[in-house]
Amino acid sequence: MLFQKARSPISSVCTAPVRTTPLRCALVAVLSLAGLLASEFPAAAAMLRTGQVTAGGAESFSGAMIDELERALQDEKADLVLRRLARGEAGDGKPEAFEPEALWDRLATGRVDVAALPLAAATSSDPIFGAASMPGLARRHADADALARSAFMADLKTHLDNAGMIVLADAWLAGGFVSSGACLEGPPSTSGKTLHAEGEPLRTVLTKSGASVVRAPRARLAAALAGGVIDGALASSSVLADPELARAAKCLTAPGSDALWFSYEPIVIARPSWEALSEDERAALKAAGEKVTAWAARESRAQDDRLVQMYRKAGAEVEEMPRSALDQWLAVAVESSWRDFARDVKDGKRLLAEAITGD
């Protein structure tokens, strides 16, 4: 016989030539069955609920980061499952996307375990997170890479840890301007305009320049621009890379070689969810996160190029901000958002100093 059925340990005990009580036989049967089931059906993989931010009519960079984390976990052969929150009560299998502040709230209240989102959305938890979209701290991707290795970032992650979040992967996305009319360049070009911006430092700079600032939902940003509710927006490349927004726009002031600001948009896991994992699961998640960080550094640069191509294809004018206009913005930022942040936010002055010196 090629295969021989193994003799059951239950029958071995219950038919052995020793005195065996029915109770003992039943107990052995239960224990043996449990052992057989454990060997045939291993313990279920740990499941982590994930969330991503919306980007209007486009797939967000946030969603792409979660996709990449899932692939990296598979490469690590990790026994972890990422479950996307499905849209609607019935669930159509598509991931649900949230406005940034709503996603942070779900993460902070335990309704989501892992999320990719702009840290500026968490200022209600700690105003120091406004530094994650501070104009002028980073103007090029190389500057963002340097910030990621600096004491500035170590401090920011300490505050995240105090807020109950652990960073799994880093991403820095360049910011640009989009408008329904003439291209937005220096501060005078925004005076009297109604503009959308995310993050208190950016809103402060716009207000100082004479603009009216509103918060349009990301999911309705293109409609607000097309309908004249807003004249333009300051947003990260993730938000701007929306075909609907490109079709509604007349001009894109692309991040280019010098951007006014970068948005820090990490993947984080809530501490209770992290502590519920085994050491092996944590190690796999950390290793996967490092792979996503490397991917995001490459992809954020490619995103800038795709952004330009998308708007040109839609018929919009595309330009980069002149250096003279950028210098004007930086001067306004120092006298508004930088001043307010250093004055009003605990440890804000020290954090800005770390970013400037690169320590």
Salt bridges, closest charged atoms under 4 A:
ASP67 OD1 - ARG84 NH2 2.24
GLU68 OE1 - ARG71 NH2 2.66
GLU76 OE2 - LYS291 NZ 2.91
GLU101 OE2 - ARG215 NH2 3.33
ASP105 OD2 - ARG111 NH2 2.53
ASP113 OD2 - ARG49 NE 3.04
ASP126 OD2 - HIS159 ND1 2.94
ASP143 OD2 - ARG140 NH1 3.70
ASP145 OD2 - ARG301 NH2 2.68
ASP155 OD2 - ARG350 NH1 2.27
ASP161 OD1 - ARG271 NH2 2.82
ASP170 OD2 - LYS157 NZ 3.14
GLU198 OE2 - HIS196 NE2 3.43
GLU198 OE1 - ARG218 NH2 2.89
GLU200 OE1 - ARG203 NH2 3.19
ASP258 OD1 - ARG139 NH2 3.78
ASP258 OD1 - ARG140 NH2 2.96
GLU299 OE2 - ARG306 NH2 2.74
ASP304 OD2 - HIS141 NE2 2.68
ASP327 OD1 - ARG323 NE 3.24
ASP340 OD1 - ARG339 NE 3.08
ASP340 OD1 - ARG343 NH2 3.22
ASP344 OD1 - ARG343 NE 2.77
ASP347 OD2 - HIS159 NE2 3.89
ASP347 OD2 - ARG350 NH2 3.47
GLU354 OE2 - ARG350 NH1 3.27
